[in-house]
Amino acid sequence: MYKNLRCCIIFGFFFTVIAGTLLHFSYDWSNHAFLVSLVAPVNESTWEHMKLLFFPMLFFSIFCISKQKSSYPNIVSGLFTGLLLGTFLIPILFYTYTGILGFDVFWLDIAVFILSSFFAFTSAYRLIQSGKLENCTYLLIGLVIILTICFFLFTYFPPKIGLFKNPV
């Protein structure tokens, strides 16, 4: 029963990693286009790099939900929980390892992104199978909408805290 779901999750992981990697450069490639800035990092802050996982996984999730909703009624709650967990795992892992080392390392930054993506899709798969968060679907949709708005808003009006600052 879960073969189609497993294939969907595996494809989603690879799509997110590849699209997120390309998204890293797309703002510059677009000559700083406004619409691209809403979904792509506009600077090197940790907040902006959270977009690398969030938007590709969000777009993939919407596609996957449209194709698989009838087979997996709790797919929305599973994918959106994975989306939120993976997105917030990026700053957790980044600040943990840089706090320990005292500096950041390029290949560890990439590993944080890939590991966060892997965790997002692995947790989504398990939650879809279990159905444990089916009652939270509307809450999760609301949280994803709020986070999307925050990404749009904070791209141009970032709070003055470390998460939103370019590293030195």
C-alpha positions in Angstrom: 0.0 0.0 0.0 2.8 2.4 0.8 4.9 1.7 -2.3 3.6 4.8 -4.2 4.0 6.9 -1.1 7.6 5.7 -0.6 8.4 6.5 -4.2 6.8 9.9 -3.8 8.8 10.7 -0.6 12.1 9.6 -2.2 11.4 11.7 -5.3 10.4 14.6 -3.1 13.7 14.4 -1.1 15.8 14.5 -4.3 13.6 17.2 -5.8 14.0 19.4 -2.7 17.8 18.9 -2.5 18.3 19.7 -6.2 15.7 22.5 -6.4 17.0 24.0 -3.1 20.6 24.0 -4.4 19.5 25.7 -7.6 17.3 28.1 -5.6 20.5 29.3 -3.8 21.7 30.9 -7.0 18.4 31.9 -8.6 18.1 35.4 -7.0 21.4 36.5 -8.6 20.6 34.6 -11.9 17.3 36.6 -12.1 19.0 39.9 -11.7 17.4 40.4 -8.3 13.8 39.9 -9.5 11.2 40.7 -6.8 9.2 37.6 -7.3 12.3 35.4 -7.1 13.3 37.1 -3.9 10.2 35.9 -2.2 11.2 32.3 -2.5 15.0 32.4 -2.9 17.7 33.6 -0.5 18.6 37.3 -1.0 21.5 37.2 1.3 23.6 34.7 3.4 21.6 34.8 6.6 20.4 31.6 8.2 16.8 32.8 7.8 17.1 33.2 4.1 18.7 29.8 3.8 15.7 28.2 5.4 13.9 29.0 2.2 16.1 26.4 0.4 14.2 23.6 2.0 10.9 25.3 2.7 9.8 26.4 -0.8 10.9 23.4 -2.8 9.3 21.0 -0.3 6.2 23.2 -0.1 5.7 23.1 -3.9 6.4 19.4 -4.0 4.0 18.8 -1.1 1.2 20.6 -2.9 1.9 18.5 -6.0 2.0 15.3 -4.0 -1.1 16.1 -2.0 -3.0 16.7 -5.3 -2.0 13.3 -6.6 -2.1 11.2 -3.4 -4.9 12.7 -1.2 -7.4 10.0 -2.0 -5.0 7.2 -1.1 -3.5 8.9 2.0 -6.1 11.1 3.8 -3.6 12.4 6.3 -0.9 13.3 3.7 -1.3 17.0 4.4 -0.6 16.7 8.1 2.4 14.4 7.5 4.0 16.5 4.8 3.4 19.8 6.5 4.8 18.6 9.8 7.9 17.3 7.9 8.1 20.7 6.2 8.0 22.6 9.4 10.4 20.2 11.2 12.9 20.2 8.4 12.8 24.0 8.0 13.5 24.7 11.7 16.1 22.0 11.9 18.3 24.1 9.6 19.0 26.8 12.2 19.1 24.3 15.1 21.8 22.2 13.4 23.7 25.3 12.0 23.9 27.1 15.3 24.7 24.0 17.2 27.7 23.0 15.1 29.0 26.6 14.7 28.6 27.1 18.4 30.7 24.1 19.1 33.4 24.9 16.4 33.2 28.6 16.7 33.1 29.0 12.9 31.1 27.7 10.0 32.4 25.2 7.4 31.0 25.1 3.9 30.6 21.4 3.6 28.9 21.2 7.0 26.4 23.9 5.8 25.6 21.6 2.8 25.3 18.6 5.1 22.9 20.5 7.4 20.7 21.2 4.4 20.7 17.6 3.2 20.2 16.2 6.6 17.3 18.6 7.3 15.7 17.6 4.0 16.2 13.9 4.8 14.7 14.4 8.3 11.7 16.3 6.8 10.8 13.6 4.4 11.5 10.7 6.7 9.3 12.2 9.4 6.6 13.0 6.8 6.6 9.4 5.6 6.3 8.0 9.1 3.6 10.5 10.1 1.6 9.8 6.9 1.8 6.0 7.7 0.8 6.5 11.3 -2.0 9.0 10.9 -1.2 10.5 14.3 -1.5 14.1 13.3 -4.6 13.9 11.1 -6.6 16.0 13.6 -4.0 18.8 13.4 -4.3 19.3 9.6 -5.9 22.8 9.8 -3.4 23.9 12.4 -0.5 22.8 10.3 -1.9 24.5 7.2 -2.2 27.7 9.2 1.3 27.4 10.5 2.7 26.8 6.9 0.7 29.9 5.7 2.0 32.0 8.6 5.6 30.9 7.9 5.2 31.6 4.2 4.0 35.1 5.0 6.9 35.5 7.4 9.4 34.5 4.6 7.8 37.1 2.3 7.7 39.8 4.8 11.1 39.3 6.5 12.9 39.2 3.2 12.5 43.0 3.0 11.8 43.8 6.7 13.9 41.5 8.8 13.9 41.8 12.6 17.2 42.9 14.0 18.4 39.6 15.5 21.2 37.2 14.5 19.0 34.8 12.6 18.4 37.5 9.9 21.9 38.9 9.7 24.5 38.1 7.1 27.5 36.3 8.7 30.6 38.4 8.8 
